[in-house]
Amino acid sequence: MSQRPTGLLSTLIVIAGLTLVPVEAAAEAVAVGVILPLSGPNAVFGHMQKNSMLMALEEVNRRGGVGGAALELDIRDTGNRPRDAAAIVNHFISDKNYPLILGGVNSSVTGAAAEVCQRRGTPFVAVTGADDALTSRARSHVFRIAPPRSRYPEAALDYVRQVVRPRKVAMVTEISSFGDAISRVVRDAAAGSGWEVAAESRYDFGTLNLEKVFDAVERVEPDVVFLTSFPPDSSKIMERLRRELPSTPIISLAPYSYLAGDLRQCGEGCRGVFNAALWWGSMEGAPARYTARYTERFGTEPDYHGAQAYAAVLVAAAALRTGNEREAVRTALERTRIETPYGVVAFQQWGEFHNQNRPVGYLFQWLGDRYEVIWPEDRRTARPLPVGEL
């Protein structure tokens, strides 16, 4: 809890990078710490999350705040620096005595913050950091809204099992920690489903000559190609595979937001490719309303990073309404179940994961000028193109 002088209206305080979000007049406010990458390679996502958190904060305070007190966010920039994240979180706990901490995009930064919070008995709600280890360990004070990285492709793999039913599959995988993790997930799925992994072509990001990659995949004539690739490589890989394997499903397992612009540039050349996704901003209800408000205010559509951040503030407000002592907040988080623009958030134990939200995953198909949801069936917005029309 932080004390605020009376009589201040909509005050914005900025001191040495510290941002305390403006709140309406209140004699006392409840503040929580937030870590985001507002500089460095993930800054585009950090600023989207900051914008989304400010929007959610307005909603919370318009509805009465936290038990009549205004909610405040103390937002700090970590870049992609785990040491900075650990230092900031220690400051939040020791000097600010905040009852709750939110944030994290990069997995190493999120993991560093989680370690400090667990050691010091302070609840931490991870917004996006995807490393499985974050919640596969029994950490009583660490909660996560985003799915674990190994669960990103669930909808895509489910579609392949139930609809495509391949005999042999191929993979094109960028050499990176994300590529390695997704490759293991696909191999495990193949082993469990009886698919032969006939080829895996691995390549370095930004490689100019991809002929060896294409040759290895095209030679085995797979029933499905799983692609883990990021811009600027992804569209040229998809376009080539679509041209050379016109009847073969090409399924990108990199999250949708990374490829949306890439596919718009590719257009008809990538028609029919599939893309795993963590969120669908046009879904009726809270997702569509949030997307419309964000787009009107900031002039660009948000992706799942923003929706997760918006949800995190709603989760924080709900937990703090039970009290702002750390153990009370932790207990409240364990019981959380609320509707948000990211869907229902509930922290559960499932499989090897603890205090882990389990959001719905999606599989999109690119129709040359737009995405449509084609899986799961109960959420689809269009029927997938028949294989002969890919």
C-alpha positions as CSV (number, residue, x, y, z in Angstrom):
1,M,0.0,0.0,0.0
2,S,1.2,3.5,-0.7
3,Q,0.0,6.7,0.9
4,R,-1.1,9.6,-1.4
5,P,-1.7,13.2,-0.3
6,T,-5.3,14.4,-0.4
7,G,-6.7,16.9,-2.9
8,L,-4.6,15.8,-5.9
9,L,-6.6,15.3,-9.1
10,S,-5.4,13.0,-11.9
11,T,-1.8,13.4,-11.0
12,L,1.0,11.9,-13.2
13,I,4.3,11.5,-11.6
14,V,7.5,10.6,-13.6
15,I,10.8,10.4,-11.7
16,A,13.8,8.7,-13.3
17,G,11.9,6.3,-15.4
18,L,9.3,5.6,-12.8
19,T,5.7,5.9,-14.0
20,L,2.8,6.1,-11.6
21,V,-0.3,5.9,-13.7
22,P,-2.8,8.8,-13.1
23,V,-5.7,8.1,-10.9
24,E,-8.7,10.1,-9.8
25,A,-8.8,11.8,-6.5
26,A,-8.2,9.4,-3.6
27,A,-6.8,9.8,-0.1
28,E,-5.2,6.4,-0.3
29,A,-4.2,4.2,-3.2
30,V,-3.1,0.6,-3.7
31,A,0.0,0.3,-5.9
32,V,1.5,-2.8,-7.6
33,G,4.9,-3.1,-9.3
34,V,5.1,-3.8,-13.1
35,I,8.1,-4.9,-15.1
36,L,8.0,-4.5,-18.9
37,P,10.5,-4.3,-21.8
38,L,10.1,-0.7,-22.8
39,S,13.5,-0.7,-24.5
40,G,15.4,-3.3,-26.5
41,P,14.2,-5.9,-29.0
42,N,10.9,-6.6,-27.2
43,A,9.9,-3.0,-26.7
44,V,7.1,-3.1,-29.3
45,F,5.4,-5.7,-27.1
46,G,6.3,-3.9,-23.9
47,H,4.6,-0.7,-25.1
48,M,1.6,-2.6,-26.3
49,Q,1.3,-4.2,-22.9
50,K,1.8,-0.8,-21.1
51,N,-1.0,0.7,-23.3
52,S,-3.3,-2.2,-22.5
53,M,-2.5,-2.0,-18.8
54,L,-3.4,1.7,-18.7
55,M,-6.7,0.9,-20.5
56,A,-7.5,-1.8,-17.9
57,L,-6.5,0.5,-15.1
58,E,-9.0,3.1,-16.3
59,E,-11.7,0.4,-16.3
60,V,-10.8,-0.8,-12.8
61,N,-10.8,2.7,-11.3
62,R,-13.9,3.8,-13.1
63,R,-15.7,0.8,-11.4
64,G,-14.5,1.8,-7.9
65,G,-10.9,0.7,-7.8
66,V,-9.9,-1.8,-5.1
67,G,-12.4,-1.6,-2.3
68,G,-12.9,2.1,-2.9
69,A,-9.2,2.9,-3.2
70,A,-7.6,3.7,-6.5
71,L,-5.3,1.2,-8.1
72,E,-1.9,2.4,-9.3
73,L,0.7,0.8,-11.4
74,D,4.4,1.5,-10.9
75,I,5.8,0.6,-14.3
76,R,9.6,0.1,-14.8
77,D,11.6,-0.8,-17.9
78,T,13.7,-4.0,-17.7
79,G,14.6,-4.2,-21.4
80,N,15.7,-7.8,-21.9
81,R,18.0,-7.7,-18.9
82,P,17.3,-10.3,-16.2
83,R,19.7,-8.6,-13.7
84,D,17.8,-5.4,-14.0
85,A,14.5,-7.3,-13.5
86,A,15.8,-8.9,-10.3
87,A,17.0,-5.5,-9.0
88,I,13.7,-3.8,-9.7
89,V,11.7,-6.6,-8.2
90,N,13.9,-6.5,-5.0
91,H,13.3,-2.7,-4.9
92,F,9.5,-3.2,-5.2
93,I,9.6,-5.7,-2.3
94,S,12.1,-4.1,0.0
95,D,11.5,-0.4,-0.5
96,K,8.0,-0.1,-1.8
97,N,6.4,-3.0,0.1
98,Y,4.1,-3.8,-2.9
99,P,1.8,-6.7,-2.3
100,L,1.9,-7.9,-5.9
101,I,4.1,-7.7,-9.0
102,L,3.1,-8.1,-12.6
103,G,4.9,-8.4,-16.0
104,G,7.4,-10.1,-18.1
105,V,7.7,-10.8,-21.8
106,N,11.1,-12.3,-22.3
107,S,11.4,-15.7,-20.6
108,S,14.8,-15.0,-18.9
109,V,13.5,-11.7,-17.5
110,T,10.3,-13.3,-16.3
111,G,12.2,-16.2,-14.8
112,A,14.5,-13.8,-12.9
113,A,11.6,-11.9,-11.5
114,A,9.8,-15.1,-10.5
115,E,12.9,-16.4,-8.6
116,V,13.0,-13.2,-6.5
117,C,9.3,-13.2,-5.8
118,Q,9.2,-16.8,-4.8
119,R,12.2,-16.5,-2.5
120,R,10.8,-13.4,-0.9
121,G,7.2,-14.6,-0.6
122,T,5.6,-12.0,-2.9
123,P,3.0,-13.0,-5.5
124,F,4.1,-12.6,-9.1
125,V,1.7,-12.7,-12.0
126,A,3.7,-13.5,-15.2
127,V,2.0,-12.0,-18.2
128,T,3.8,-13.5,-21.2
129,G,7.1,-15.2,-20.4
130,A,6.7,-18.7,-22.0
131,D,9.4,-21.0,-20.6
132,D,7.8,-24.1,-19.3
133,A,10.0,-24.1,-16.2
134,L,8.2,-21.0,-14.9
135,T,5.2,-23.0,-13.7
136,S,6.4,-26.6,-14.1
137,R,8.1,-26.1,-10.7
138,A,6.0,-26.0,-7.6
139,R,6.3,-22.3,-6.9
140,S,3.6,-21.2,-4.5
141,H,3.9,-17.5,-5.3
142,V,4.3,-17.6,-9.1
143,F,1.2,-17.5,-11.4
144,R,1.1,-17.3,-15.2
145,I,-1.6,-16.0,-17.6
146,A,0.1,-17.0,-20.9
147,P,0.3,-20.7,-21.8
148,P,3.6,-22.6,-21.4
149,R,5.7,-22.6,-24.6
150,S,5.2,-26.3,-25.1
151,R,1.4,-25.8,-25.3
152,Y,1.5,-23.1,-28.0
153,P,0.9,-25.7,-30.8
154,E,-1.9,-27.6,-29.1
155,A,-4.7,-26.5,-31.4
156,A,-2.5,-27.1,-34.5
157,L,-1.5,-30.6,-33.4
158,D,-5.0,-31.5,-32.4
159,Y,-6.2,-30.5,-35.9
160,V,-3.5,-32.6,-37.5
161,R,-4.4,-35.6,-35.4
162,Q,-8.1,-35.4,-36.0
163,V,-8.4,-34.0,-39.5
164,V,-5.2,-34.5,-41.5
165,R,-4.1,-37.8,-40.0
166,P,-0.7,-37.9,-41.7
167,R,1.7,-40.8,-42.2
168,K,4.8,-38.7,-42.4
169,V,5.6,-35.1,-41.5
170,A,8.5,-32.7,-42.1
171,M,9.7,-29.7,-40.1
172,V,11.5,-26.5,-41.1
173,T,12.9,-25.0,-37.9
174,E,14.8,-21.9,-37.1
175,I,17.8,-22.6,-34.9
176,S,16.8,-20.8,-31.7
177,S,15.6,-21.7,-28.2
178,F,12.0,-21.3,-29.3
179,G,12.7,-23.5,-32.4
180,D,14.3,-26.2,-30.3
181,A,11.4,-26.2,-27.9
182,I,8.8,-26.5,-30.5
183,S,10.7,-29.1,-32.4
184,R,10.7,-31.3,-29.3
185,V,6.9,-30.8,-29.0
186,V,6.3,-31.9,-32.6
187,R,8.6,-34.9,-32.2
188,D,6.7,-36.0,-29.0
189,A,3.4,-35.5,-30.8
190,A,4.7,-37.6,-33.7
191,A,5.8,-40.4,-31.5
192,G,2.5,-40.5,-29.7
193,S,0.5,-40.4,-32.9
194,G,2.5,-42.7,-35.1
195,W,3.7,-40.1,-37.5
196,E,7.1,-40.6,-39.2
197,V,9.2,-37.4,-39.0
198,A,10.7,-37.9,-42.4
199,A,12.8,-34.7,-42.4
200,E,13.8,-31.8,-40.3
201,S,15.6,-28.9,-41.9
202,R,17.2,-26.5,-39.5
203,Y,18.5,-23.1,-40.6
204,D,20.1,-20.0,-39.1
205,F,17.9,-16.9,-38.9
206,G,18.4,-14.6,-41.9
207,T,20.1,-17.3,-44.1
208,L,20.0,-16.1,-47.7
209,N,20.3,-19.4,-49.4
210,L,17.6,-21.8,-48.3
211,E,17.8,-24.3,-51.2
212,K,19.1,-27.1,-48.9
213,V,16.2,-26.5,-46.6
214,F,13.7,-26.8,-49.4
215,D,15.3,-29.7,-51.1
216,A,15.3,-31.8,-47.9
217,V,11.6,-31.2,-47.2
218,E,10.4,-31.5,-50.8
219,R,12.2,-34.7,-51.4
220,V,10.3,-36.7,-48.8
221,E,6.9,-35.6,-50.0
222,P,5.4,-35.1,-46.5
223,D,1.7,-35.1,-45.7
224,V,2.2,-32.0,-43.4
225,V,5.0,-29.5,-43.0
226,F,5.4,-27.9,-39.6
227,L,7.2,-24.5,-39.8
228,T,8.8,-22.7,-36.9
229,S,10.2,-19.6,-38.6
230,F,10.0,-15.8,-38.0
231,P,10.0,-12.8,-40.3
232,P,11.7,-12.0,-42.6
233,D,12.3,-15.7,-43.4
234,S,8.8,-17.0,-42.8
235,S,6.9,-15.6,-45.8
236,K,9.5,-16.6,-48.4
237,I,9.7,-20.1,-46.9
238,M,5.9,-20.4,-46.8
239,E,5.5,-19.1,-50.4
240,R,8.1,-21.6,-51.7
241,L,6.6,-24.5,-49.9
242,R,3.1,-23.6,-51.0
243,R,4.3,-23.5,-54.6
244,E,6.3,-26.7,-54.5
245,L,3.9,-28.7,-52.3
246,P,0.5,-27.3,-53.4
247,S,-1.6,-30.0,-51.8
248,T,0.3,-30.2,-48.5
249,P,-0.8,-28.4,-45.4
250,I,1.9,-25.9,-44.3
251,I,1.4,-25.2,-40.6
252,S,3.3,-22.4,-38.9
253,L,3.8,-22.9,-35.2
254,A,5.2,-19.4,-34.5
255,P,2.6,-17.3,-32.7
256,Y,0.2,-15.5,-35.0
257,S,1.3,-11.9,-34.2
258,Y,4.8,-12.5,-35.5
259,L,3.5,-13.5,-38.9
260,A,0.4,-11.3,-39.5
261,G,2.3,-8.6,-41.4
262,D,4.4,-11.2,-43.2
263,L,1.4,-13.0,-44.5
264,R,-0.2,-9.7,-45.7
265,Q,2.8,-9.1,-47.8
266,C,2.8,-12.6,-49.1
267,G,-0.9,-12.4,-49.9
268,E,-2.2,-15.0,-52.4
269,G,1.2,-16.6,-52.5
270,C,0.6,-18.0,-49.0
271,R,-3.1,-18.8,-49.5
272,G,-4.1,-21.7,-47.5
273,V,-1.2,-21.8,-45.0
274,F,-2.1,-22.4,-41.4
275,N,-0.9,-20.5,-38.3
276,A,-1.1,-21.5,-34.6
277,A,-2.4,-18.6,-32.5
278,L,-2.9,-17.9,-28.8
279,W,-5.8,-15.4,-29.1
280,W,-8.4,-14.1,-31.6
281,G,-9.0,-10.4,-31.2
282,S,-12.2,-10.5,-33.3
283,M,-14.0,-13.1,-31.2
284,E,-17.3,-11.7,-30.0
285,G,-17.6,-10.2,-26.6
286,A,-14.7,-8.9,-24.5
287,P,-11.9,-9.6,-27.1
288,A,-13.6,-7.7,-29.8
289,R,-14.5,-4.8,-27.5
290,Y,-10.9,-4.5,-26.3
291,T,-9.5,-4.7,-29.8
292,A,-11.8,-2.0,-31.0
293,R,-11.0,0.4,-28.1
294,Y,-7.3,-0.2,-28.4
295,T,-7.3,0.3,-32.2
296,E,-9.3,3.5,-31.9
297,R,-6.9,4.9,-29.3
298,F,-3.6,3.8,-30.6
299,G,-4.2,3.4,-34.3
300,T,-3.0,-0.2,-34.5
301,E,-4.5,-3.6,-33.6
302,P,-3.2,-5.3,-30.5
303,D,-2.2,-8.9,-30.4
304,Y,-2.1,-11.5,-27.6
305,H,0.6,-9.7,-25.7
306,G,-1.8,-6.8,-25.2
307,A,-4.8,-9.0,-24.3
308,Q,-2.7,-10.8,-21.7
309,A,-1.5,-7.5,-20.1
310,Y,-5.1,-6.2,-20.0
311,A,-6.1,-9.4,-18.2
312,A,-3.3,-9.1,-15.7
313,V,-4.6,-5.8,-14.4
314,L,-8.1,-7.2,-14.0
315,V,-6.7,-10.2,-12.2
316,A,-4.6,-8.0,-9.9
317,A,-7.6,-5.8,-9.0
318,A,-9.8,-8.8,-8.2
319,A,-7.1,-10.4,-6.0
320,L,-6.4,-7.1,-4.1
321,R,-10.1,-6.6,-3.3
322,T,-9.7,-9.4,-0.7
323,G,-6.9,-7.4,1.1
324,N,-3.5,-6.2,0.3
325,E,-1.4,-8.4,2.5
326,R,0.8,-10.7,0.4
327,E,-0.5,-14.0,1.7
328,A,-4.1,-12.8,1.2
329,V,-3.3,-11.8,-2.3
330,R,-1.6,-15.2,-3.0
331,T,-4.7,-17.1,-1.7
332,A,-7.0,-14.9,-3.8
333,L,-5.0,-15.6,-6.9
334,E,-5.3,-19.3,-6.3
335,R,-9.1,-18.9,-6.3
336,T,-9.2,-16.5,-9.3
337,R,-11.7,-17.2,-12.1
338,I,-12.6,-14.1,-14.1
339,E,-13.7,-13.2,-17.6
340,T,-11.2,-11.0,-19.5
341,P,-10.4,-9.9,-23.1
342,Y,-8.0,-12.8,-23.1
343,G,-10.7,-15.2,-22.1
344,V,-11.4,-16.8,-18.7
345,V,-8.4,-16.6,-16.4
346,A,-8.1,-19.3,-13.7
347,F,-4.9,-20.5,-12.2
348,Q,-4.9,-24.2,-11.9
349,Q,-2.7,-27.3,-11.6
350,W,-2.8,-29.4,-14.7
351,G,-0.2,-31.9,-16.0
352,E,3.1,-30.8,-14.5
353,F,2.1,-27.1,-14.2
354,H,1.2,-25.2,-11.1
355,N,-0.7,-21.9,-10.8
356,Q,-1.1,-22.0,-14.6
357,N,-3.9,-20.5,-16.6
358,R,-5.1,-22.7,-19.5
359,P,-6.4,-20.4,-22.3
360,V,-7.9,-21.7,-25.5
361,G,-5.5,-22.1,-28.4
362,Y,-6.5,-21.5,-32.1
363,L,-5.5,-22.5,-35.6
364,F,-5.9,-19.9,-38.3
365,Q,-5.9,-20.3,-42.0
366,W,-4.8,-17.5,-44.3
367,L,-7.2,-17.0,-47.2
368,G,-5.0,-14.6,-49.1
369,D,-6.3,-11.4,-47.5
370,R,-7.4,-12.4,-44.0
371,Y,-7.2,-15.0,-41.3
372,E,-10.1,-17.2,-40.3
373,V,-10.3,-19.5,-37.2
374,I,-10.7,-23.1,-38.4
375,W,-9.9,-24.9,-35.1
376,P,-11.2,-25.8,-32.6
377,E,-14.5,-26.5,-34.3
378,D,-16.7,-24.9,-31.8
379,R,-14.8,-21.6,-32.3
380,R,-14.3,-21.6,-36.0
381,T,-15.2,-18.6,-38.1
382,A,-14.9,-20.4,-41.5
383,R,-14.4,-23.9,-42.9
384,P,-10.9,-24.7,-43.9
385,L,-10.0,-24.8,-47.6
386,P,-10.2,-28.4,-48.9
387,V,-6.7,-29.8,-49.6
388,G,-7.3,-29.7,-53.3
389,E,-7.9,-26.0,-53.1
390,L,-4.8,-25.0,-51.1
